[in-house]
């Protein structure tokens, strides 16, 4: 372990829950600390940080604004809806402060570049400070999620699901026939949950590929009948399903989260969840979490 890795490990908070993946099968592991109590090394794990955008108020918001680049600040200022402003600010602060837990770089000093599809990544001239480090961010009403890993393709999506709409029609428009049939076979709340299970998984995959909606959403299909999702690809979206691991769960009563991870070989990938909170005395950073998330599938977080 390098000095940078050792410093980053010292800054990490205790884990909230750990889920191990092997051949698309998930196992829950009750660990009290991470990484010393069974969580994998950086190259074998993904860390998912969750934050409430309601945190971005008062002195905390002012401190976080000081971390933004001029481009980020200009974008923040263009938001007219307060909720969207808070989601954006919480996301940018979470990215900057959390990357600094994994690499020896100050939060305000990170620089990012986007690929031709708009996916951001750490700027190439900072790659030496964070070798192989990748991240992906998602935010929705009431929740911001950041996934961080190393040397993998990684995507995360979160959605607020406590809403109504023409979800069945959206299935027909965007989903593969097998997915559409599975959603249409349900009613009311179950239909909503099935829809957002597929939607978040699809978003996570296209984000992991770094191509967004350049990939056809009906060019791949999930099977969610087993304990963990599996994927198959159509000729319109060629890929190797054996390299992908997926995670899909409810987060509390009102959100769905999905992860897509492409890894080499058939090794185990540990997914460690963290609850992010700002430090009271130092709001420009996030505190070590004080809330344990419920075990995957167990429903809402508990104190």
C-alpha positions as CSV (number, residue, x, y, z in Angstrom):
1,X,0.0,0.0,0.0
2,X,1.4,3.4,-1.0
3,X,1.6,6.4,1.4
4,X,-1.4,8.0,-0.5
5,X,-3.4,4.8,-0.1
6,X,-2.6,4.6,3.6
7,X,-3.6,8.2,4.2
8,X,-6.8,7.6,2.3
9,X,-7.6,4.5,4.4
10,X,-7.1,6.4,7.6
11,X,-9.6,9.0,6.5
12,X,-12.4,6.5,5.7
13,X,-15.3,6.2,8.1
14,X,-16.6,2.9,9.5
15,X,-18.7,0.9,7.1
16,X,-22.5,0.9,7.2
17,X,-23.1,-2.3,5.3
18,X,-21.2,-4.5,2.9
19,X,-22.5,-6.5,0.0
20,X,-20.3,-9.0,-1.8
21,X,-20.8,-9.9,-5.4
22,X,-19.6,-13.0,-7.1
23,X,-21.0,-14.2,-10.5
24,X,-23.9,-11.7,-10.0
25,X,-24.8,-13.2,-6.6
26,X,-25.0,-10.9,-3.6
27,X,-24.3,-11.7,0.0
28,X,-24.8,-9.5,2.9
29,X,-21.9,-9.2,5.3
30,X,-22.4,-7.6,8.8
31,X,-19.2,-5.7,9.3
32,X,-18.6,-3.1,12.0
33,X,-15.7,-1.4,10.3
34,X,-14.1,-1.1,6.9
35,X,-11.7,-2.1,5.5
36,X,-10.1,-3.8,8.5
37,X,-13.1,-6.0,9.3
38,X,-13.6,-7.9,6.0
39,X,-14.1,-5.2,3.4
40,X,-11.9,-5.6,0.3
41,X,-9.0,-3.6,-0.8
42,X,-9.6,-0.6,-3.1
43,X,-9.1,-2.5,-6.3
44,X,-11.8,-5.1,-5.2
45,X,-14.5,-2.8,-4.0
46,X,-16.8,0.1,-4.8
47,X,-17.7,2.7,-2.1
48,X,-21.2,4.3,-2.4
49,X,-21.7,7.6,-0.5
50,X,-25.2,8.8,0.1
51,X,-26.1,12.4,1.1
52,X,-29.3,14.4,1.7
53,X,-29.4,17.6,-0.5
54,X,-31.2,19.3,2.4
55,X,-27.7,19.6,4.0
56,X,-26.8,22.3,1.5
57,X,-28.1,25.3,3.5
58,X,-26.7,28.2,5.6
59,X,-23.0,28.1,6.5
60,X,-22.6,24.6,5.1
61,X,-23.8,25.8,1.7
62,X,-21.4,28.8,1.8
63,X,-18.5,26.5,2.7
64,X,-19.3,24.1,-0.1
65,X,-19.6,26.9,-2.6
66,X,-16.0,27.8,-1.8
67,X,-14.9,24.3,-3.1
68,X,-16.4,24.8,-6.6
69,X,-14.5,25.8,-9.7
70,X,-15.5,28.9,-11.5
71,X,-17.3,26.7,-14.1
72,X,-19.2,24.8,-11.4
73,X,-20.1,28.0,-9.6
74,X,-21.5,29.5,-12.8
75,X,-23.6,26.5,-13.4
76,X,-24.9,26.6,-9.8
77,X,-25.9,30.2,-10.2
78,X,-28.0,29.3,-13.3
79,X,-30.3,27.0,-11.3
80,X,-33.6,28.8,-10.6
81,X,-35.2,26.0,-8.5
82,X,-33.9,25.8,-5.0
83,X,-34.2,22.0,-4.8
84,X,-32.1,21.6,-8.0
85,X,-29.5,24.1,-6.6
86,X,-29.1,22.0,-3.5
87,X,-28.9,18.7,-5.3
88,X,-26.2,20.1,-7.6
89,X,-24.2,21.7,-4.7
90,X,-24.4,18.6,-2.5
91,X,-23.2,16.5,-5.4
92,X,-20.2,18.6,-6.3
93,X,-19.2,18.9,-2.6
94,X,-19.6,15.2,-2.2
95,X,-17.5,14.4,-5.2
96,X,-14.7,16.7,-4.2
97,X,-14.5,15.9,-0.5
98,X,-15.0,12.1,-1.0
99,X,-12.3,11.8,-3.7
100,X,-10.0,13.4,-1.2
101,X,-10.6,10.5,1.1
102,X,-9.3,8.2,-1.6
103,X,-6.3,10.3,-2.9
104,X,-3.9,12.9,-1.6
105,X,-5.5,16.0,-3.2
106,X,-7.4,18.8,-1.5
107,X,-11.1,19.0,-2.3
108,X,-10.9,22.4,-4.0
109,X,-8.0,21.3,-6.2
110,X,-9.7,18.6,-8.1
111,X,-10.1,19.2,-11.9
112,X,-12.4,17.3,-14.2
113,X,-12.8,16.7,-17.9
114,X,-15.8,15.3,-19.8
115,X,-15.6,12.8,-22.6
116,X,-17.5,13.4,-25.9
117,X,-20.7,12.1,-24.4
118,X,-20.5,14.4,-21.4
119,X,-19.3,11.9,-18.7
120,X,-16.9,13.6,-16.3
121,X,-13.7,12.1,-15.0
122,X,-10.6,13.2,-13.1
123,X,-8.4,15.4,-15.3
124,X,-5.5,13.4,-16.9
125,X,-2.9,15.7,-15.3
126,X,-4.1,14.5,-11.9
127,X,-4.1,10.8,-12.7
128,X,-0.8,10.3,-10.8
129,X,-2.5,11.4,-7.6
130,X,-5.4,9.0,-8.1
131,X,-4.2,6.0,-10.2
132,X,-7.2,4.1,-11.6
133,X,-9.7,6.1,-9.5
134,X,-13.2,6.4,-11.1
135,X,-16.4,7.9,-9.9
136,X,-20.0,8.3,-10.9
137,X,-22.6,10.7,-9.5
138,X,-26.4,10.6,-9.4
139,X,-28.9,12.8,-7.7
140,X,-32.7,13.0,-7.5
141,X,-35.2,14.6,-5.2
142,X,-34.1,14.0,-1.6
143,X,-30.9,11.9,-2.4
144,X,-27.4,12.2,-3.8
145,X,-25.3,9.1,-4.5
146,X,-21.7,8.9,-5.4
147,X,-19.9,5.6,-6.4
148,X,-16.1,5.4,-6.3
149,X,-14.0,2.5,-7.5
150,X,-10.7,1.7,-9.1
151,X,-9.8,0.3,-12.5
152,X,-13.4,-0.5,-13.5
153,X,-16.3,0.8,-15.5
154,X,-18.8,2.1,-12.9
155,X,-22.2,3.7,-13.0
156,X,-24.8,4.6,-10.4
157,X,-28.4,5.9,-10.6
158,X,-30.9,6.9,-8.0
159,X,-34.5,7.8,-8.5
160,X,-37.2,9.2,-6.4
161,X,-40.1,6.7,-6.8
162,X,-42.9,8.3,-4.8
163,X,-44.6,9.7,-7.9
164,X,-47.2,8.8,-10.5
165,X,-47.0,9.0,-14.3
166,X,-47.5,7.0,-17.5
167,X,-44.9,4.5,-16.5
168,X,-46.4,1.6,-18.4
169,X,-46.3,3.7,-21.6
170,X,-42.7,4.6,-20.9
171,X,-41.9,0.9,-20.7
172,X,-43.3,0.3,-24.2
173,X,-41.2,3.2,-25.5
174,X,-37.8,2.5,-23.9
175,X,-37.7,-1.1,-22.5
176,X,-37.0,-4.4,-24.0
177,X,-40.1,-6.6,-24.6
178,X,-39.3,-8.9,-21.7
179,X,-38.9,-6.0,-19.3
180,X,-42.1,-4.4,-20.6
181,X,-44.1,-7.6,-20.0
182,X,-42.7,-8.0,-16.5
183,X,-43.7,-4.4,-15.6
184,X,-47.1,-4.7,-17.2
185,X,-47.9,-7.8,-15.2
186,X,-47.9,-5.8,-12.0
187,X,-50.3,-3.2,-10.7
188,X,-50.1,0.0,-8.7
189,X,-47.1,0.2,-6.3
190,X,-45.6,-3.0,-7.6
191,X,-45.7,-1.7,-11.1
192,X,-43.9,1.5,-10.0
193,X,-41.2,-0.5,-8.2
194,X,-40.6,-2.8,-11.1
195,X,-40.4,0.2,-13.5
196,X,-37.8,2.0,-11.4
197,X,-35.9,-1.2,-10.9
198,X,-35.3,-1.5,-14.6
199,X,-35.0,2.3,-15.1
200,X,-32.2,2.7,-12.6
201,X,-30.4,-0.4,-13.8
202,X,-30.5,0.8,-17.4
203,X,-29.3,4.3,-16.4
204,X,-26.5,2.8,-14.3
205,X,-25.3,0.6,-17.2
206,X,-25.2,3.4,-19.9
207,X,-23.5,5.7,-17.4
208,X,-20.9,2.9,-16.7
209,X,-20.3,2.7,-20.4
210,X,-19.8,6.4,-20.5
211,X,-22.0,6.8,-23.5
212,X,-25.4,7.9,-22.0
213,X,-28.3,7.7,-24.4
214,X,-26.1,7.1,-27.3
215,X,-26.8,3.5,-26.3
216,X,-30.3,2.2,-27.1
217,X,-32.2,1.4,-23.9
218,X,-33.9,-1.5,-25.6
219,X,-30.6,-2.9,-26.8
220,X,-30.1,-4.8,-23.6
221,X,-32.5,-6.5,-21.2
222,X,-32.3,-7.4,-17.5
223,X,-33.7,-10.4,-15.7
224,X,-34.5,-9.5,-12.1
225,X,-36.1,-12.8,-11.1
226,X,-33.0,-14.0,-9.3
227,X,-31.4,-12.6,-6.2
228,X,-29.4,-10.2,-8.3
229,X,-30.0,-8.8,-11.8
230,X,-28.4,-10.3,-14.9
231,X,-28.2,-8.8,-18.3
232,X,-28.3,-9.9,-22.0
233,X,-27.4,-7.9,-25.0
234,X,-29.0,-7.4,-28.4
235,X,-26.9,-6.9,-31.6
236,X,-27.7,-3.2,-31.4
237,X,-25.7,-3.0,-28.2
238,X,-22.9,-5.6,-28.2
239,X,-21.2,-6.3,-24.9
240,X,-20.0,-9.2,-22.8
241,X,-22.5,-10.0,-20.0
242,X,-20.0,-12.0,-18.0
243,X,-17.9,-8.9,-17.1
244,X,-20.8,-7.1,-15.5
245,X,-22.1,-7.1,-11.9
246,X,-25.3,-5.3,-10.8
247,X,-26.8,-4.2,-7.6
248,X,-30.4,-2.9,-7.2
249,X,-32.1,-2.0,-4.0
250,X,-34.7,0.3,-2.4
251,X,-33.1,3.0,-0.3
252,X,-35.7,3.9,2.3
253,X,-39.3,4.2,1.3
254,X,-39.0,6.7,-1.5
255,X,-35.8,5.9,-3.5
256,X,-34.4,3.2,-5.8
257,X,-30.6,2.8,-6.4
258,X,-28.8,0.7,-8.9
259,X,-25.1,0.1,-9.6
260,X,-23.4,-1.3,-12.7
261,X,-19.8,-2.5,-12.4
262,X,-17.6,-4.0,-15.1
263,X,-14.7,-6.0,-13.6
264,X,-12.0,-8.2,-14.9
265,X,-12.4,-11.9,-14.3
266,X,-14.9,-13.5,-11.9
267,X,-13.6,-12.0,-8.7
268,X,-15.6,-10.7,-5.8
269,X,-16.5,-7.0,-5.7
270,X,-17.5,-5.6,-2.3
271,X,-19.9,-2.7,-2.2
272,X,-19.6,-0.6,0.9
273,X,-22.3,2.0,1.7
274,X,-21.6,5.2,3.7
275,X,-24.0,7.9,5.0
276,X,-22.4,11.3,4.4
277,X,-22.9,14.2,6.9
278,X,-21.2,17.5,7.1
279,X,-18.9,18.3,10.0
280,X,-20.5,20.8,12.3
281,X,-17.3,22.7,13.0
282,X,-15.9,22.2,9.4
283,X,-18.8,22.2,6.9
284,X,-16.5,22.1,3.9
285,X,-15.9,18.4,4.8
286,X,-18.1,15.4,5.4
287,X,-18.1,13.8,8.9
288,X,-17.5,10.2,9.6
289,X,-21.0,8.7,9.4
290,X,-23.2,8.3,12.5
291,X,-26.0,6.4,10.9
292,X,-25.9,2.7,10.0
293,X,-27.8,1.8,6.8
294,X,-30.2,-1.1,7.0
295,X,-28.9,-4.3,5.5
296,X,-29.7,-4.5,1.7
297,X,-33.3,-5.3,1.2
298,X,-34.3,-4.5,4.8
299,X,-35.9,-1.2,4.0
300,X,-35.2,2.2,5.6
301,X,-32.0,3.2,7.3
302,X,-32.0,2.8,11.1
303,X,-30.1,4.7,13.7
